[in-house]
Amino acid sequence: MGLLSSLTNQSTRTRLERRQVPPEVGDGDGDGPVDGGVVIDDEAPLPTGAEALAEIDRMFVQVVALVGEAIAGATHALLACDREAAKQLMARDDLVDERIAAMAGITQRQLVSGPATEAERTELVTVLRMLPDLDRNGDLAEHIARRAARGLGAEMSPRSRGLVERMGEVAAAIWSSTADVFSDRSVQTASMVDALDDELDELHVGLTAELATGTMPVPVAIELAMVARFYERFGDHAVNLARRMAALSIGGPDPGGPGAD
């Protein structure tokens, strides 16, 4: 079982049991749910807050898994000079964008018109605040894949390849820990995301220093500096997500907006 299916099955089952709603929420009249879940047809009855949040949870887990596979795949494609794999990853970013737009639509409609408790509305607002970070990390993985599709990996120095490989490993570990924070609502796991991000920042500094040595042509160094920045920002957005999830679990204040790119 892959990352996408295992995360989806585990988190959806846990969260649906917690909310005590069925995994399929439709009106049965043929209007049809969004991807097997909450009906968003304007003429259909609005779901309860618990039903809407269960559907959002399911879609959120799927997008987290897609982004995790994208960042790992983009790193591999870059280092292996696999242009075809990189192009496939770039195309999959559209699916991430579609799912995020669907989640935003469900969330906004529930906040404006749907029944929900105060706690459910707080969670819906948090979802809206998290979506930009989630969307941005999908874009950052796509940007790395785009450089891989151009054949950048073949022009990198041996040291820069080693640093990029490690940055990819740490980025994948950060994202896996972020998925755990979402699934478990764990404050302790959120602190692990912070620690991993510190390592990613150090690797960014190391790769920047390598580029300053002049061992690679200037155009290659410029593109590689962008790649280093993409990994560094990927970690920052993961930290934002983990902090918001942790704050929601303990009922603390929202930690603030996403960092600027």
VEXVEXNU-949123 format. One record per residue (C-alpha): residue number from 1; x, y, z. Coordinates in steps of 0.1 Angstrom, whole numbers. Layout:
// VEXVEXNU-949123
{NUM, {X, Y, Z}}
...
//
This chain:
// VEXVEXNU-949123
{1, {0, 0, 0}}
{2, {15, 34, -10}}
{3, {17, 66, 10}}
{4, {-15, 80, -5}}
{5, {-37, 51, 2}}
{6, {-23, 43, 36}}
{7, {-26, 79, 48}}
{8, {-61, 82, 34}}
{9, {-74, 50, 49}}
{10, {-58, 56, 84}}
{11, {-66, 93, 88}}
{12, {-101, 91, 73}}
{13, {-111, 61, 94}}
{14, {-98, 78, 126}}
{15, {-114, 112, 120}}
{16, {-147, 97, 108}}
{17, {-150, 76, 140}}
{18, {-142, 107, 160}}
{19, {-169, 127, 143}}
{20, {-193, 97, 142}}
{21, {-205, 103, 106}}
{22, {-205, 79, 77}}
{23, {-176, 80, 52}}
{24, {-200, 87, 23}}
{25, {-223, 117, 27}}
{26, {-247, 122, -2}}
{27, {-283, 130, -6}}
{28, {-290, 100, -28}}
{29, {-310, 120, -53}}
{30, {-285, 118, -81}}
{31, {-269, 153, -76}}
{32, {-238, 134, -65}}
{33, {-211, 142, -39}}
{34, {-177, 158, -46}}
{35, {-153, 129, -51}}
{36, {-176, 106, -31}}
{37, {-183, 130, -2}}
{38, {-201, 162, 7}}
{39, {-227, 174, -18}}
{40, {-220, 210, -29}}
{41, {-248, 214, -55}}
{42, {-266, 246, -47}}
{43, {-300, 229, -46}}
{44, {-289, 201, -23}}
{45, {-293, 202, 15}}
{46, {-263, 215, 33}}
{47, {-242, 190, 52}}
{48, {-237, 194, 89}}
{49, {-204, 208, 101}}
{50, {-192, 174, 111}}
{51, {-200, 160, 77}}
{52, {-183, 188, 59}}
{53, {-152, 186, 81}}
{54, {-150, 148, 76}}
{55, {-150, 153, 38}}
{56, {-124, 181, 41}}
{57, {-102, 158, 63}}
{58, {-103, 131, 36}}
{59, {-94, 154, 8}}
{60, {-67, 172, 29}}
{61, {-50, 138, 36}}
{62, {-50, 130, -1}}
{63, {-34, 163, -10}}
{64, {-8, 159, 17}}
{65, {1, 125, 3}}
{66, {3, 138, -33}}
{67, {26, 166, -22}}
{68, {48, 142, -2}}
{69, {52, 120, -33}}
{70, {58, 150, -54}}
{71, {87, 164, -33}}
{72, {104, 130, -31}}
{73, {98, 123, -68}}
{74, {111, 157, -79}}
{75, {144, 152, -59}}
{76, {149, 117, -75}}
{77, {141, 130, -110}}
{78, {166, 159, -105}}
{79, {194, 137, -94}}
{80, {187, 109, -118}}
{81, {182, 133, -147}}
{82, {149, 116, -154}}
{83, {131, 142, -175}}
{84, {101, 120, -182}}
{85, {94, 114, -145}}
{86, {98, 151, -139}}
{87, {72, 160, -166}}
{88, {47, 135, -151}}
{89, {52, 152, -117}}
{90, {46, 186, -132}}
{91, {13, 174, -147}}
{92, {1, 160, -114}}
{93, {3, 195, -98}}
{94, {-30, 202, -115}}
{95, {-47, 175, -94}}
{96, {-33, 192, -62}}
{97, {-47, 225, -73}}
{98, {-81, 210, -81}}
{99, {-84, 193, -47}}
{100, {-74, 224, -28}}
{101, {-99, 245, -48}}
{102, {-126, 219, -39}}
{103, {-117, 221, -2}}
{104, {-118, 259, -2}}
{105, {-153, 258, -19}}
{106, {-167, 233, 7}}
{107, {-152, 253, 36}}
{108, {-164, 287, 24}}
{109, {-199, 274, 17}}
{110, {-202, 258, 51}}
{111, {-190, 289, 69}}
{112, {-214, 312, 50}}
{113, {-245, 290, 48}}
{114, {-241, 257, 66}}
{115, {-250, 246, 101}}
{116, {-219, 243, 124}}
{117, {-210, 246, 160}}
{118, {-186, 272, 172}}
{119, {-158, 246, 174}}
{120, {-165, 234, 139}}
{121, {-165, 270, 126}}
{122, {-131, 275, 143}}
{123, {-118, 245, 125}}
{124, {-132, 255, 92}}
{125, {-115, 289, 95}}
{126, {-82, 271, 103}}
{127, {-86, 250, 72}}
{128, {-89, 281, 51}}
{129, {-57, 295, 67}}
{130, {-38, 263, 60}}
{131, {-47, 259, 24}}
{132, {-23, 285, 11}}
{133, {7, 267, 27}}
{134, {-5, 234, 14}}
{135, {-10, 248, -21}}
{136, {24, 266, -21}}
{137, {43, 234, -12}}
{138, {26, 216, -41}}
{139, {39, 244, -63}}
{140, {74, 243, -48}}
{141, {77, 205, -56}}
{142, {65, 213, -91}}
{143, {92, 240, -95}}
{144, {119, 215, -86}}
{145, {105, 190, -110}}
{146, {105, 217, -137}}
{147, {143, 222, -132}}
{148, {147, 184, -134}}
{149, {128, 183, -167}}
{150, {154, 209, -180}}
{151, {183, 185, -172}}
{152, {198, 206, -144}}
{153, {209, 175, -125}}
{154, {235, 166, -152}}
{155, {253, 199, -147}}
{156, {256, 199, -109}}
{157, {289, 195, -90}}
{158, {294, 164, -69}}
{159, {291, 184, -36}}
{160, {260, 202, -47}}
{161, {244, 168, -57}}
{162, {251, 155, -22}}
{163, {236, 186, -6}}
{164, {205, 185, -28}}
{165, {200, 148, -20}}
{166, {201, 155, 17}}
{167, {177, 185, 13}}
{168, {153, 162, -5}}
{169, {155, 136, 23}}
{170, {149, 162, 50}}
{171, {121, 178, 31}}
{172, {104, 144, 27}}
{173, {109, 138, 64}}
{174, {94, 172, 73}}
{175, {64, 165, 52}}
{176, {59, 130, 67}}
{177, {60, 146, 102}}
{178, {35, 172, 91}}
{179, {12, 145, 80}}
{180, {16, 129, 114}}
{181, {7, 161, 131}}
{182, {-25, 163, 110}}
{183, {-34, 127, 117}}
{184, {-26, 126, 154}}
{185, {-30, 163, 163}}
{186, {3, 159, 181}}
{187, {20, 190, 196}}
{188, {52, 169, 201}}
{189, {54, 159, 165}}
{190, {50, 196, 155}}
{191, {82, 204, 174}}
{192, {100, 177, 153}}
{193, {89, 196, 122}}
{194, {106, 227, 136}}
{195, {138, 208, 143}}
{196, {140, 193, 108}}
{197, {134, 227, 93}}
{198, {165, 240, 111}}
{199, {185, 213, 94}}
{200, {170, 223, 60}}
{201, {180, 259, 67}}
{202, {216, 248, 74}}
{203, {217, 228, 42}}
{204, {204, 258, 23}}
{205, {233, 278, 37}}
{206, {258, 251, 27}}
{207, {245, 248, -8}}
{208, {247, 286, -12}}
{209, {283, 285, -1}}
{210, {290, 258, -27}}
{211, {275, 279, -54}}
{212, {297, 308, -44}}
{213, {329, 288, -51}}
{214, {323, 292, -89}}
{215, {327, 255, -97}}
{216, {296, 255, -119}}
{217, {286, 278, -148}}
{218, {267, 309, -137}}
{219, {234, 299, -154}}
{220, {236, 265, -135}}
{221, {244, 282, -102}}
{222, {215, 306, -106}}
{223, {190, 277, -113}}
{224, {205, 257, -84}}
{225, {202, 287, -61}}
{226, {165, 287, -69}}
{227, {162, 250, -62}}
{228, {178, 255, -28}}
{229, {153, 283, -21}}
{230, {124, 260, -30}}
{231, {135, 234, -5}}
{232, {140, 260, 22}}
{233, {106, 275, 16}}
{234, {90, 240, 15}}
{235, {102, 235, 51}}
{236, {89, 269, 62}}
{237, {54, 262, 49}}
{238, {54, 228, 65}}
{239, {62, 245, 98}}
{240, {33, 269, 94}}
{241, {10, 240, 88}}
{242, {22, 220, 117}}
{243, {19, 249, 141}}
{244, {-16, 256, 130}}
{245, {-26, 220, 135}}
{246, {-10, 219, 169}}
{247, {-27, 251, 180}}
{248, {-60, 238, 169}}
{249, {-56, 206, 189}}
{250, {-48, 224, 222}}
{251, {-72, 253, 215}}
{252, {-45, 279, 214}}
{253, {-43, 311, 193}}
{254, {-36, 309, 156}}
{255, {2, 313, 151}}
{256, {-2, 337, 122}}
{257, {-2, 338, 84}}
{258, {20, 319, 60}}
{259, {55, 332, 54}}
{260, {63, 352, 23}}
{261, {81, 336, -6}}
//
